[in-house]
C-alpha cells in the first residue's frame, strides 16, 4: 500500500492498532514482522488498512516532517527543492514498531539510500512505541472488482451469508408497498409507486418506477425513470444489470440504457465470455445480431469483448429511443424482426465509448432531484401517518441543495388537505423550520413577536376554522418575506404563531369534558372563597404539554402540598349591584391590601384577555370561558350582567408564592378563579371539569401549558394523571394509594428550597415545542422515558419506598434538562451538588430554570441542617427553605357572608 507520508493525517488519541483478515498466502503466523494475536487461530493475516496512533505516537510522527529526508514526503520539502520520496504507511512507518523487527533489518530493507535514511529517522522516532493489533472475529475482506455479482452481494448480504453485517432494505426511499421487498433485497434513493416486487439478492438504486413490476433475483437496476416502467411490465428480469445513463455528446444531452448479465465478464475474449449470462454464440443465434454489428472487421478476434461491443443504442434518425430498445435482447423471439431492424438502424456505442461521454454532473443532478422527490413523499408519509421521525435533516439538506420551494409546497399541501388541526400544526412548524434554515443563522432570534398586521388575514382564517384558506393566505404572504435573513426569521415566527393557533384549537377539544350543572345562587354580596394547595411534580412533566400530550401521550405524578402549613393560592368572588367587573389582585393573603385594581364596564375592556401580560388578562379570560360574559357579542356588558345576574362581580385573587415558583401557581389560580366564578354564578362544576376548563382557559389566554398543574393543585393528595395520544384531549386521574403512615414519612423527608432564581417557563416552552415538532430523536426518546419514569415513580409510592422515589426524582431532573437545555442555572447546580450527599433525590419544580427546588432527604426533619449546609456554600445568592406537607383534603370552596374569613391554614407569606 504505497503512499506518501503527507497524504494521511494520523488520528489522535487512544491506542494504536491494525486490523488483519485472512489472505491467500502460504501458512504463516506473521506478516512482515506483525504477529497475529495469540487468541486468533493460526492462519495467514493481511493488513486491511485501519491504523490508529496514540496521541504521543502521532506527535512524534508529525514532528518528523521537517527532518530530511522525510521532509520530501510533504509539500514543504518538495517546495524547498528536495527530491520526492515515497513511503508506505504499513511497510515503512508501522513496520518499525513491530516487535520482531531489528534496526539493521529494517534500515537495510529500505532499498535506495534516501529510503534507508528515512527509515533511520522513523526508527529513532517511533521505535519506543509498542505495536498492538486487533483481530476482528469472522472478518472478511472484499476488494472492489468489476464483477456485478460481487457488487450486488456487497449491497444485499443475503440472510444466511457468512457476514455478520445486515443492511436495511430501504434507504432514502419511498416505497408504496414495502411488503413486496423480500429480505436480502436493497432499495436506495428510489421512489417505487404501486406494486413493485423485488426478489432477494436484487438491488434498485436511483430509480423512479411505477408498478405493477416484478424484479427477479440477481438484478441491479439503476437510473430508471417513470417512462421506463411500461417497458418493464411483463418483462422477466433475473440476473441482469439494467442502467440508465446521462450522456453528453458535444452539445447534445441524451439518456442511454445499458443491459448486461450478472455473470458477464467485461474483458474476456468473445470466444470465452458471455453476454446476458449466455455464450456469445448462443446470443447471436437467438437474436440475429452478428459480430459485424458489434465490432469492426479489422479488430482482432482476441480483442473483441463485452467492453468494446457496440450494443447500446444512443440515437436514431427517425424515432425516439427508450428502454425497450435494449430489453428486446432478453426476449428476441417475440419481436426479433422489428426490434432488430430498429436496433441496427440506431447509432450504437460500446461501454468503452460511452464511459468518457457520461455526464456526471447531470447524473448527480438527476439523483439529487429524485432524492428530494421521494423526500417530498416522505414528508407526506411522516406527517399524515403521525410518525415520530425527524424531518430536520431533510429540511436542512433541501435548503442547502436549493430544493426548499418544493419542500415548502409539499408542506403547504399537507397542512391544507390533512383535515386535522394537529397534523396541520406540525406542517406549519416544519415550514417555520425551513424558513429559519434559509436564514442560515442570521436575521435575529428565532423566538419573538408574531402579530404583524400583514399576517392578520391568514390568522383570522385559521381562528375561524378555515385551515385550507389560512394555509393559502400564509403561503401567499410568505412570498413577500423571502428576500433577506431578517424577513425569513420574522416569517418563521409568524408560522409558529399560526401553528400555535391550531394547537389551541386541538387542545380546546377538551371542552367537551367540561360539564356544568345548576347550583344555588349565593345572595348578593356574599363571597365564594376557594383556597388551593400548591403542587409538586414528582415525575413525567413536559409529557402533559400540548402538542406532546395528544401526539405522544402523557403521564405525570403530582402531589398537592401545603407550603409552610397553608394553602398558598386562592380566589374569592361575590356578586355586586353595579353591572361591572371589579378585578382585584391582593398582596399575598386574603386580608392583604390590594396591589392592583381594575374595573371593566364595557366589552372592549375585555378584548385584551388573550394577551397574557395585559392587566387582569387571566380574570378576563375566566369570565369569558365560564360564559358569564359572552365575548364577542352585540349585547353590551352592562346588559349581559343585569339580565343574567342582576348586577356585576367582584373578584379577589392572591398567591403567597413568588412569581416563577415552579409550583403551578398560575394554572392553579385559574382553577380557583373558575371554581369560585361558577359557584358565585349559581353553577357547579366537578374537579374533572375544572381540569379541562383550565386547559381551555390557558389556550384562550395564549399561554399554552399542559394539565399537570391543575391536576396537582385541584386533586387532593398523591396521584398520577394520564392522557392518551389522541384528540379530543382528555385527562384521567388516578389516586395513588400509599402504605399507612407513608404520608407522614413523606412530610418528614420533603423540603422546598427557594433558589432565588425566577424561571421563564414560556421561553422554555417555545424551545421544547419547537424541538418536539422537529422530532429530534433525543426528544422523542426522552418523551418515552418521561412517561415510563412516571409509572415507575407511582409504583415506588405505592410501595412506600423513599429510595426508589428519590431515584425517580433524580432521573426526572436529567429528563427535564434533556427536554429543555439551559434550565439549570449555575447557582442551582452548586446548590444541588452541595445537597446531593444528604438526599435520596432532588429536582427543580415545574419546567426548571429557577423557582423552587424540592428535595427528598435521607434523614427526617432536616430543614435546619440543610440551611447550614447551603449557608456555607459559595455562589448561591439568596435562598430560603420551607416545609411542605401533603394536602390530602384538596382545594376548598366555601360560601361565606359579606366579611370573608381566612382559610383554616392561613399561615404567612412565603418568605423568599
MARSENU-941587 format. One line per field, with one value per residue (C-alpha): residue number from 1; residue in three letters; x, y, z. Coordinates in steps of 0.02 Angstrom, whole numbers. Layout:
MARSENU-941587
resi (NUM ...)
resn (ala ...)
xx (X ...)
yy (Y ...)
zz (Z ...)
END
This chain:
MARSENU-941587
resi (1 2 3 4 5 6 7 8 9 10 11 12 13 14 15 16 17 18 19 20 21 22 23 24 25 26 27 28 29 30 31 32 33 34 35 36 37 38 39 40 41 42 43 44 45 46 47 48 49 50 51 52 53 54 55 56 57 58 59 60 61 62 63 64 65 66 67 68 69 70 71 72 73 74 75 76 77 78 79 80 81 82 83 84 85 86 87 88 89 90 91 92 93 94 95 96 97 98 99 100 101 102 103 104 105 106 107 108 109 110 111 112 113 114 115 116 117 118 119 120 121 122 123 124 125 126 127 128 129 130 131 132 133 134 135 136 137 138 139 140 141 142 143 144 145 146 147 148 149 150 151 152 153 154 155 156 157 158 159 160 161 162 163 164 165 166 167 168 169 170 171 172 173 174 175 176 177 178 179 180 181 182 183 184 185 186 187 188 189 190 191 192 193 194 195 196 197 198 199 200 201 202 203 204 205 206 207 208 209 210 211 212 213 214 215 216 217 218 219 220 221 222 223 224 225 226 227 228 229 230 231 232 233 234 235 236 237 238 239 240 241 242 243 244 245 246 247 248 249 250 251 252 253 254 255 256 257 258 259 260 261 262 263 264 265 266 267 268 269 270 271 272 273 274 275 276 277 278 279 280 281 282 283 284 285 286 287 288 289 290 291 292 293 294 295 296 297 298 299 300 301 302 303 304 305 306 307 308 309 310 311 312 313 314 315 316 317 318 319 320 321 322 323 324 325 326 327 328 329 330 331 332 333 334 335 336 337 338 339 340 341 342 343 344 345 346 347 348 349 350 351 352 353 354 355 356 357 358 359 360 361 362 363 364 365 366 367 368 369 370 371 372 373 374 375 376 377 378 379 380 381 382 383 384 385 386 387 388 389 390 391 392 393 394 395 396 397 398 399 400 401 402 403 404 405 406 407 408 409 410 411 412 413 414 415 416 417 418 419 420 421 422 423 424 425 426 427 428 429 430 431 432 433 434 435 436 437 438 439 440 441 442 443 444 445 446 447 448 449 450 451 452 453 454 455 456 457 458 459 460 461 462 463 464 465 466 467 468 469 470 471 472 473 474 475 476 477 478 479 480 481 482 483 484 485 486 487 488 489 490 491 492 493 494 495 496 497 498 499 500 501 502 503 504 505 506 507 508 509 510 511 512 513 514 515 516 517 518 519 520 521 522 523 524 525 526 527 528 529 530 531 532 533 534 535 536 537 538 539 540 541 542 543 544 545 546 547 548 549 550 551 552 553 554 555 556 557 558 559 560 561 562 563 564 565 566 567 568 569 570 571 572 573 574 575 576 577 578 579 580 581 582 583 584 585 586 587 588 589 590 591 592 593 594 595 596 597 598 599 600 601 602 603 604 605 606 607 608 609 610 611 612 613 614 615 616 617 618 619 620 621 622 623 624 625 626 627 628 629 630 631 632 633 634 635 636 637 638 639 640 641 642 643 644 645 646 647 648 649 650 651 652 653 654 655 656 657 658 659 660 661 662 663 664 665 666 667 668 669 670 671 672 673 674 675 676 677 678 679 680 681 682 683 684 685 686 687 688 689 690 691 692 693 694 695 696 697 698 699 700 701 702 703 704 705 706 707 708 709 710 711 712 713 714 715 716 717 718 719 720 721 722 723 724 725 726 727 728 729 730 731 732 733 734 735 736 737 738 739 740 741 742 743 744 745 746 747 748 749 750 751 752 753 754 755 756 757 758 759 760 761 762 763 764 765 766 767 768 769 770 771 772 773 774 775 776 777 778 779 780 781 782 783 784 785 786 787 788 789 790 791 792 793 794 795 796 797 798 799 800 801 802 803 804 805 806 807 808 809 810 811 812 813 814 815 816 817 818 819 820 821 822 823 824 825 826 827 828 829 830 831 832 833 834 835 836 837 838 839 840 841 842 843 844 845 846 847 848 849 850 851 852 853 854 855 856 857 858 859 860 861 862 863 864 865 866 867 868 869 870 871 872 873 874 875 876 877 878 879 880 881 882 883 884 885 886 887 888 889 890 891 892 893 894 895 896 897 898 899 900 901 902 903 904 905 906 907 908 909 910 911 912)
resn (unk unk unk unk unk unk unk unk unk unk unk unk unk unk unk unk unk unk unk unk unk unk unk unk unk unk unk unk unk unk unk unk unk unk unk unk unk unk unk unk unk unk unk unk unk unk unk unk unk unk unk unk unk unk unk unk unk unk unk unk unk unk unk unk unk unk unk unk unk unk unk unk unk unk unk unk unk unk unk unk unk unk unk unk unk unk unk unk unk unk unk unk unk unk unk unk unk unk unk unk unk unk unk unk unk unk unk unk unk unk unk unk unk unk unk unk unk unk unk unk unk unk unk unk unk unk unk unk unk unk unk unk unk unk unk unk unk unk unk unk unk unk unk unk unk unk unk unk unk unk unk unk unk unk unk unk unk unk unk unk unk unk unk unk unk unk unk unk unk unk unk unk unk unk unk unk unk unk unk unk unk unk unk unk unk unk unk unk unk unk unk unk unk unk unk unk unk unk unk unk unk unk unk unk unk unk unk unk unk unk unk unk unk unk unk unk unk unk unk unk unk unk unk unk unk unk unk unk unk unk unk unk unk unk unk unk unk unk unk unk unk unk unk unk unk unk unk unk unk unk unk unk unk unk unk unk unk unk unk unk unk unk unk unk unk unk unk unk unk unk unk unk unk unk unk unk unk unk unk unk unk unk unk unk unk unk unk unk unk unk unk unk unk unk unk unk unk unk unk unk unk unk unk unk unk unk unk unk unk unk unk unk unk unk unk unk unk unk unk unk unk unk unk unk unk unk unk unk unk unk unk unk unk unk unk unk unk unk unk unk unk unk unk unk unk unk unk unk unk unk unk unk unk unk unk unk unk unk unk unk unk unk unk unk unk unk unk unk unk unk unk unk unk unk unk unk unk unk unk unk unk unk unk unk unk unk unk unk unk unk unk unk unk unk unk unk unk unk unk unk unk unk unk unk unk unk unk unk unk unk unk unk unk unk unk unk unk unk unk unk unk unk unk unk unk unk unk unk unk unk unk unk unk unk unk unk unk unk unk unk unk unk unk unk unk unk unk unk unk unk unk unk unk unk unk unk unk unk unk unk unk unk unk unk unk unk unk unk unk unk unk unk unk unk unk unk unk unk unk unk unk unk unk unk unk unk unk unk unk unk unk unk unk unk unk unk unk unk unk unk unk unk unk unk unk unk unk unk unk unk unk unk unk unk unk unk unk unk unk unk unk unk unk unk unk unk unk unk unk unk unk unk unk unk unk unk unk unk unk unk unk unk unk unk unk unk unk unk unk unk unk unk unk unk unk unk unk unk unk unk unk unk unk unk unk unk unk unk unk unk unk unk unk unk unk unk unk unk unk unk unk unk unk unk unk unk unk unk unk unk unk unk unk unk unk unk unk unk unk unk unk unk unk unk unk unk unk unk unk unk unk unk unk unk unk unk unk unk unk unk unk unk unk unk unk unk unk unk unk unk unk unk unk unk unk unk unk unk unk unk unk unk unk unk unk unk unk unk unk unk unk unk unk unk unk unk unk unk unk unk unk unk unk unk unk unk unk unk unk unk unk unk unk unk unk unk unk unk unk unk unk unk unk unk unk unk unk unk unk unk unk unk unk unk unk unk unk unk unk unk unk unk unk unk unk unk unk unk unk unk unk unk unk unk unk unk unk unk unk unk unk unk unk unk unk unk unk unk unk unk unk unk unk unk unk unk unk unk unk unk unk unk unk unk unk unk unk unk unk unk unk unk unk unk unk unk unk unk unk unk unk unk unk unk unk unk unk unk unk unk unk unk unk unk unk unk unk unk unk unk unk unk unk unk unk unk unk unk unk unk unk unk unk unk unk unk unk unk unk unk unk unk unk unk unk unk unk unk unk unk unk unk unk unk unk unk unk unk unk unk unk unk unk unk unk unk unk unk unk unk unk unk unk unk unk unk unk unk unk unk unk unk unk unk unk unk unk unk unk unk unk unk unk unk unk unk unk unk unk unk unk unk unk unk unk unk unk unk unk unk unk unk unk unk unk unk unk unk unk unk unk unk unk unk unk unk unk unk unk unk unk unk unk unk unk unk unk unk unk unk unk unk unk unk unk unk unk unk unk unk unk unk)
xx (0 122 87 168 178 99 -58 -138 -162 -143 -289 -254 -286 -322 -219 -125 -194 -203 -335 -298 -400 -369 -265 -224 -40 73 39 124 91 154 159 318 352 172 122 -57 -132 -114 -302 -327 -316 -152 -195 -113 -159 -166 -161 -332 -298 -351 -210 -238 -99 -94 -76 108 148 56 154 319 270 213 374 474 401 538 681 771 740 563 525 521 359 271 246 360 508 461 442 614 689 707 684 519 519 379 347 220 110 119 287 389 303 209 340 473 365 346 419 516 600 781 853 979 848 727 850 932 764 735 808 896 995 859 733 863 897 711 691 830 735 573 660 728 560 438 530 488 302 235 130 -28 -163 -344 -413 -592 -680 -762 -699 -686 -602 -683 -591 -695 -698 -789 -895 -1081 -1106 -981 -1061 -1237 -1179 -1096 -1259 -1377 -1290 -1421 -1485 -1375 -1219 -1057 -1051 -1124 -1173 -1354 -1412 -1576 -1686 -1732 -1627 -1682 -1827 -2016 -2095 -2284 -2287 -2133 -2205 -2160 -1974 -1901 -1769 -1598 -1651 -1594 -1675 -1579 -1635 -1790 -1972 -2069 -2254 -2383 -2341 -2154 -2097 -1910 -1834 -1696 -1523 -1578 -1542 -1632 -1542 -1588 -1748 -1924 -2033 -2221 -2295 -2353 -2174 -2083 -1894 -1819 -1662 -1486 -1534 -1463 -1571 -1508 -1555 -1727 -1866 -2056 -2068 -1965 -2098 -2213 -2069 -2031 -2209 -2224 -2036 -1950 -1792 -1666 -1477 -1463 -1391 -1502 -1446 -1495 -1355 -1348 -1237 -1173 -1114 -1041 -1194 -1321 -1384 -1473 -1513 -1436 -1483 -1362 -1405 -1283 -1288 -1239 -1112 -1037 -852 -813 -640 -637 -623 -785 -749 -727 -854 -1042 -1170 -1331 -1259 -1255 -1110 -1095 -1130 -1296 -1338 -1302 -1410 -1560 -1560 -1497 -1363 -1199 -1021 -1005 -1142 -1035 -853 -755 -688 -508 -520 -428 -542 -446 -476 -664 -752 -907 -816 -796 -955 -1068 -1226 -1312 -1422 -1388 -1478 -1599 -1630 -1820 -1878 -1852 -1760 -1808 -1781 -1871 -1727 -1614 -1745 -1790 -1621 -1691 -1840 -1793 -1907 -2062 -2005 -1845 -1876 -1946 -1833 -1676 -1700 -1732 -1581 -1469 -1531 -1484 -1314 -1242 -1094 -995 -971 -791 -852 -991 -882 -795 -964 -1053 -1121 -1082 -1150 -1317 -1319 -1289 -1420 -1548 -1508 -1523 -1692 -1753 -1691 -1797 -1945 -1951 -1912 -2073 -2166 -2077 -2138 -2316 -2297 -2220 -2343 -2503 -2450 -2408 -2237 -2104 -1975 -1869 -1883 -1749 -1603 -1708 -1756 -1577 -1525 -1664 -1614 -1430 -1466 -1592 -1747 -1834 -1975 -2025 -2025 -2123 -2253 -2272 -2291 -2423 -2518 -2512 -2567 -2712 -2779 -2749 -2915 -2834 -2778 -2639 -2561 -2580 -2495 -2344 -2335 -2335 -2198 -2096 -2120 -2053 -1902 -1871 -1880 -1763 -1638 -1647 -1590 -1430 -1409 -1434 -1584 -1602 -1676 -1794 -1917 -2007 -2171 -2288 -2430 -2385 -2543 -2489 -2522 -2686 -2798 -2716 -2725 -2909 -2945 -2859 -2952 -3117 -3077 -3036 -2869 -2855 -2892 -2773 -2631 -2658 -2650 -2497 -2409 -2455 -2391 -2235 -2176 -2157 -2039 -1907 -1781 -1671 -1624 -1713 -1876 -1859 -1840 -1989 -2091 -2038 -2102 -2271 -2282 -2252 -2388 -2504 -2454 -2500 -2674 -2701 -2628 -2753 -2895 -2837 -2823 -2991 -3069 -3056 -3207 -3322 -3265 -3321 -3491 -3577 -3737 -3852 -3819 -3898 -3859 -3771 -3851 -3793 -3635 -3592 -3417 -3372 -3194 -3079 -2913 -2792 -2631 -2476 -2416 -2253 -2223 -2128 -2106 -2173 -2186 -2173 -2269 -2428 -2382 -2476 -2443 -2338 -2482 -2602 -2472 -2368 -2472 -2426 -2415 -2370 -2358 -2412 -2435 -2540 -2444 -2464 -2317 -2264 -2429 -2551 -2638 -2546 -2662 -2838 -2980 -3146 -3294 -3455 -3598 -3619 -3760 -3663 -3659 -3471 -3323 -3205 -3039 -2927 -2756 -2710 -2535 -2510 -2656 -2844 -2827 -2684 -2701 -2743 -2591 -2689 -2870 -2960 -3143 -3220 -3383 -3379 -3348 -3198 -3115 -3105 -3031 -2852 -2897 -2784 -2630 -2553 -2463 -2614 -2686 -2813 -2796 -2819 -2976 -3049 -3019 -3101 -3262 -3267 -3226 -3355 -3480 -3531 -3488 -3518 -3373 -3380 -3562 -3677 -3753 -3662 -3578 -3698 -3850 -3775 -3738 -3905 -4008 -3918 -3863 -3945 -3775 -3590 -3449 -3301 -3151 -3003 -2851 -2692 -2540 -2413 -2288 -2161 -2179 -2099 -2101 -2123 -2263 -2402 -2467 -2546 -2642 -2699 -2753 -2851 -2938 -2976 -3048 -3156 -3220 -3269 -3347 -3451 -3515 -3548 -3647 -3757 -3667 -3572 -3425 -3337 -3150 -3127 -3223 -3115 -2956 -3015 -3088 -2917 -2841 -2967 -2937 -2748 -2767 -2883 -2757 -2622 -2504 -2515 -2459 -2516 -2631 -2515 -2527 -2715 -2715 -2585 -2672 -2856 -2849 -2802 -2652 -2538 -2600 -2549 -2632 -2633 -2681 -2686 -2608 -2771 -2895 -3005 -2883 -2945 -2854 -2889 -2828 -2792 -2763 -2606 -2637 -2488 -2449 -2516 -2405 -2313 -2391 -2313 -2147 -2152 -2191 -2040 -1921 -1986 -1922 -1933 -1782 -1814 -1667 -1686 -1694 -1853 -1888 -1958 -2068 -2134 -1960 -1925 -2094 -2061 -1898 -1974 -2121 -2004 -1891 -2040 -2110 -1937 -1949 -1769 -1730 -1667 -1830 -1940 -1841 -1849 -2038 -2046 -1939 -2037 -2194 -2109 -2023 -2191 -2261 -2107 -2124 -2307 -2259 -2123 -2251 -2372 -2232 -2186 -2005 -1918 -1756 -1842 -1943 -1779 -1703 -1855 -1832 -1650 -1694 -1834 -1713 -1599 -1750 -1801 -1627 -1634 -1805 -1756 -1567 -1517 -1646 -1509 -1429 -1253 -1311 -1441 -1310 -1199 -1346 -1389 -1208 -1198 -1358 -1326 -1244 -1392 -1539 -1616 -1663 -1695 -1772 -1821 -2010 -2102 -2006 -1844 -1734 -1765 -1903 -1913 -1803 -1883 -1776 -1811 -1692 -1613 -1645 -1810 -1837 -1678 -1732 -1603 -1465 -1489 -1495 -1324 -1253 -1314 -1260 -1082 -1090 -1022 -1110 -1290 -1361 -1524 -1612 -1739 -1801 -1984 -2078 -2209 -2349 -2456 -2631 -2749 -2905 -2889 -2949 -3096 -3248 -3342 -3489 -3468 -3551 -3504 -3347 -3237 -3129 -2958 -2930 -2907 -2723 -2689 -2502 -2393 -2323 -2188 -2033 -1912)
yy (0 133 315 475 508 677 608 546 632 510 502 567 482 311 167 106 -43 -126 -248 -409 -528 -695 -690 -823 -841 -980 -1026 -906 -831 -657 -531 -427 -439 -408 -558 -620 -615 -775 -795 -799 -962 -998 -929 -803 -622 -473 -288 -213 -29 27 110 211 313 364 550 530 423 544 692 601 554 730 801 707 808 939 813 770 663 641 822 765 670 837 990 1090 983 975 1163 1178 1080 909 758 670 514 388 284 151 177 -7 -68 85 181 41 -92 -4 -31 -219 -320 -447 -315 -263 -94 -168 -273 -128 1 -117 -166 11 -3 155 271 401 272 195 367 397 229 276 432 334 203 335 425 280 125 163 144 -35 -100 -196 -261 -313 -470 -450 -617 -689 -542 -547 -432 -386 -298 -192 -279 -256 -409 -371 -521 -453 -281 -347 -462 -316 -217 -353 -476 -611 -694 -841 -762 -778 -592 -530 -366 -331 -192 -100 -147 33 189 365 291 296 127 116 -70 -116 -288 -333 -312 -479 -497 -485 -352 -172 -8 157 331 268 310 149 180 44 -141 -162 -335 -358 -529 -571 -535 -390 -204 -49 118 294 237 306 159 133 -40 -166 -233 -391 -394 -568 -619 -565 -398 -223 -80 98 266 217 348 327 320 161 71 21 -68 -164 -225 -407 -420 -563 -496 -603 -597 -438 -265 -129 51 221 346 532 554 714 713 885 998 857 777 610 458 291 121 -21 -204 -338 -504 -525 -660 -570 -528 -363 -402 -588 -629 -663 -850 -871 -748 -724 -589 -590 -742 -847 -883 -754 -886 -926 -741 -716 -865 -808 -625 -622 -499 -526 -498 -368 -267 -253 -247 -180 -315 -261 -285 -447 -582 -599 -413 -425 -419 -351 -190 -136 -214 -80 -147 6 120 305 397 354 458 446 382 415 277 202 59 -62 -43 -146 -251 -341 -428 -530 -599 -583 -720 -612 -453 -505 -441 -269 -233 -300 -183 -36 -83 -95 72 160 235 124 138 18 42 87 227 281 297 461 535 505 671 652 823 784 611 681 815 682 582 739 781 603 611 764 696 542 654 750 585 551 718 670 495 554 695 610 450 546 462 507 534 691 792 915 832 829 1012 1067 965 1038 1215 1178 1099 1230 1119 1219 1279 1100 1052 1209 1165 990 1056 1180 1037 928 1071 1120 947 846 895 881 1029 928 873 1046 1124 1011 1050 1238 1209 1120 1270 1382 1267 1281 1471 1475 1363 1478 1621 1520 1578 1762 1876 1883 1774 1634 1673 1840 1929 1862 1988 2088 2152 2083 1908 1950 1891 1719 1706 1753 1610 1487 1556 1533 1351 1378 1288 1269 1453 1504 1399 1476 1651 1608 1544 1700 1814 1708 1754 1936 1887 1784 1916 1930 1831 1956 1938 1748 1738 1853 1745 1590 1671 1704 1524 1469 1591 1507 1336 1393 1441 1263 1189 1294 1228 1049 1072 1160 997 957 1072 926 857 1013 984 1123 1098 1212 1261 1379 1560 1640 1800 1966 2022 1851 1790 1622 1583 1447 1401 1287 1197 1209 1058 964 867 710 641 648 837 900 746 842 988 1011 952 816 761 724 665 555 533 591 535 646 605 755 789 929 1016 1145 1265 1316 1247 1340 1331 1471 1505 1572 1673 1741 1808 1897 1972 2160 2276 2378 2300 2295 2179 2228 2135 2148 2069 2057 2055 1879 1831 1853 2001 2087 2259 2268 2288 2307 2350 2355 2392 2334 2418 2391 2237 2320 2321 2131 2124 2104 1945 1844 1948 1864 2021 2134 2190 2063 1952 1788 1852 1921 1754 1665 1768 1725 1540 1516 1600 1725 1853 1822 1891 1947 1999 2134 2149 2272 2206 2303 2222 2048 2063 2139 2013 1858 1905 2069 2151 2125 2031 2071 1952 1948 1837 1805 1694 1679 1606 1710 1735 1593 1475 1317 1260 1279 1444 1520 1364 1325 1506 1492 1339 1432 1581 1471 1368 1524 1607 1453 1444 1631 1623 1482 1342 1188 1101 940 937 841 979 1112 1024 1030 1205 1271 1189 1284 1447 1440 1411 1562 1659 1601 1549 1367 1248 1074 996 939 1100 1098 910 935 1080 1036 849 802 701 597 550 512 599 522 574 465 507 563 704 759 782 702 693 546 550 401 422 329 225 226 122 179 311 347 520 574 495 594 754 725 699 826 1005 1155 1264 1431 1457 1645 1624 1664 1539 1591 1444 1525 1539 1359 1306 1380 1284 1120 1130 1176 1028 912 964 934 759 763 581 630 722 579 454 571 586 395 391 533 428 266 354 423 247 187 333 290 110 167 274 127 29 173 160 329 268 221 382 478 386 434 617 617 532 657 803 730 711 892 950 846 918 1099 1126 1278 1250 1225 1391 1381 1431 1291 1165 1218 1203 1028 972 1031 938 777 679 713 674 524 635 815 912 1088 1107 1139 1174 1215 1366 1430 1440 1304 1152 1007 877 708 698 537 586 659 841 912 1093 1171 1053 1092 1277 1266 1167 1292 1441 1376 1352 1494 1573 1534 1707 1723 1562 1501 1331 1290 1144 1055 936 828 903 756 864 956 1130 1203 1300 1398 1517 1648 1806 1981 1976 1833 1740 1665 1483 1353 1355 1542 1542 1686 1743 1626 1724 1724)
zz (0 -57 -25 33 217 195 115 276 443 589 708 882 1049 1122 1059 906 812 643 584 492 388 305 148 19 60 119 300 418 588 546 408 391 575 629 733 745 920 1020 1039 849 750 661 490 374 408 296 336 298 320 493 589 747 826 1007 1037 1085 933 820 889 860 683 639 709 576 432 450 463 300 202 273 230 48 89 109 0 115 69 -115 -123 -45 -189 -108 -223 -186 -80 -63 93 139 291 335 274 323 462 554 521 625 781 753 896 792 685 715 669 547 458 449 381 255 186 126 -49 -107 5 29 90 206 279 300 388 509 558 579 687 803 816 832 893 1075 1043 1058 917 955 841 847 770 707 730 575 472 284 161 -5 -144 -262 -430 -596 -557 -549 -435 -310 -315 -289 -150 -59 -67 -11 106 94 253 296 221 317 356 519 435 391 277 290 142 104 122 74 -22 -31 -64 -77 -36 66 100 -81 -46 4 138 58 -68 -67 -120 -112 -165 -254 -274 -302 -334 -340 -334 -363 -310 -280 -253 -131 -197 -308 -297 -358 -348 -407 -492 -503 -552 -562 -538 -567 -589 -538 -524 -503 -409 -453 -533 -519 -585 -583 -657 -724 -739 -736 -926 -917 -815 -961 -1046 -886 -858 -903 -931 -841 -761 -669 -659 -763 -738 -814 -804 -871 -900 -933 -1086 -1165 -1346 -1377 -1353 -1358 -1198 -1203 -1098 -1142 -1071 -1047 -1016 -961 -867 -687 -733 -883 -886 -971 -1038 -1081 -1267 -1357 -1377 -1189 -1121 -1103 -1137 -1037 -948 -1109 -1228 -1365 -1498 -1416 -1404 -1589 -1633 -1528 -1579 -1757 -1704 -1798 -1740 -1877 -1792 -1635 -1688 -1837 -1952 -1926 -1736 -1691 -1626 -1463 -1433 -1454 -1286 -1200 -1154 -1336 -1410 -1486 -1405 -1336 -1445 -1422 -1563 -1703 -1858 -1852 -1684 -1500 -1411 -1245 -1126 -1242 -1367 -1254 -1164 -1326 -1315 -1169 -1268 -1451 -1516 -1488 -1576 -1662 -1838 -1798 -1650 -1734 -1881 -1768 -1663 -1816 -1882 -1720 -1686 -1552 -1436 -1329 -1144 -1179 -1294 -1177 -1024 -1075 -1126 -961 -897 -713 -669 -750 -670 -496 -530 -579 -423 -317 -395 -364 -184 -150 -247 -137 11 -25 -16 148 215 171 243 407 438 383 472 632 635 763 627 617 457 512 418 261 286 304 153 47 91 60 -110 -166 -156 -20 -133 -173 10 58 -74 -5 172 113 32 188 301 189 148 307 384 555 660 743 578 503 655 636 449 487 617 482 366 504 515 327 334 482 392 241 352 385 563 526 545 733 869 819 959 955 918 786 768 613 530 361 428 514 372 368 557 550 431 548 700 609 568 384 386 197 168 306 234 61 132 234 78 -20 118 137 -37 18 160 70 18 174 329 443 345 341 530 555 436 534 694 613 552 731 781 655 722 898 837 776 936 1034 929 956 1144 1156 1101 1287 1312 1283 1451 1543 1620 1717 1815 1916 2097 2221 2181 2330 2397 2329 2417 2488 2449 2372 2425 2355 2435 2343 2385 2276 2179 2161 2001 2051 1876 1698 1673 1492 1435 1481 1367 1203 1071 1155 1265 1121 994 1110 1266 1441 1621 1770 1956 2061 2244 2319 2457 2594 2598 2773 2836 2722 2556 2466 2318 2321 2247 2305 2207 2251 2156 2169 2122 1994 1819 1808 1838 1979 1966 2120 2148 2333 2404 2472 2586 2581 2702 2613 2537 2353 2241 2078 2041 1875 1833 1668 1617 1429 1323 1241 1411 1393 1218 1280 1375 1257 1296 1449 1510 1497 1666 1728 1574 1669 1758 1597 1510 1657 1639 1453 1473 1610 1491 1624 1489 1305 1203 1068 1073 1007 1180 1296 1452 1564 1484 1493 1678 1727 1627 1692 1867 1917 1933 1914 2000 2110 2106 2225 2194 2292 2298 2438 2315 2218 2031 1933 2081 1976 2092 1964 2032 1876 1822 1999 2021 1858 1930 2091 1996 1883 2030 2126 1972 1932 2110 2126 1962 2027 1936 1990 1902 1952 1980 1816 1727 1808 1750 1569 1590 1642 1487 1383 1475 1455 1269 1255 1359 1234 1374 1319 1453 1499 1627 1766 1870 1891 1918 2055 2141 2121 2155 2335 2390 2279 2106 1927 1781 1608 1433 1277 1110 1033 1013 1093 1235 1394 1561 1677 1857 1969 2156 2210 2368 2487 2642 2809 2887 2725 2707 2873 2821 2660 2755 2867 2720 2593 2590 2474 2438 2354 2236 2217 2028 1931 1795 1624 1576 1416 1342 1386 1318 1145 1129 1189 1069 926 961 979 811 736 815 869 914 1087 1122 1062 1166 1316 1300 1310 1466 1549 1540 1594 1739 1797 1804 1900 2022 2050 2088 2209 2301 2312 2394 2509 2452 2478 2399 2236 2237 2256 2108 2005 2055 2002 1838 1812 1831 1698 1584 1613 1566 1406 1363 1398 1393 1494 1631 1762 1816 1887 2062 2059 2005 2151 2269 2208 2216 2397 2445 2348 2491 2605 2492 2404 2258 2207 2064 2016 2018 1856 1697 1786 1761 1937 2066 2198 2218 2309 2397 2475 2622 2687 2867 2930 2980 2904 2873 2990 2938 2754 2790 2872 2725 2596 2702 2691 2501 2396 2248 2295 2325 2421 2464 2590 2648 2677 2749 2645 2689 2578 2569 2573 2580 2415 2373 2469 2403 2537 2525 2663 2718 2671 2781 2719 2844 2824 2774 2910 2865 2846 2876 2821 2655 2595 2642 2496)
END
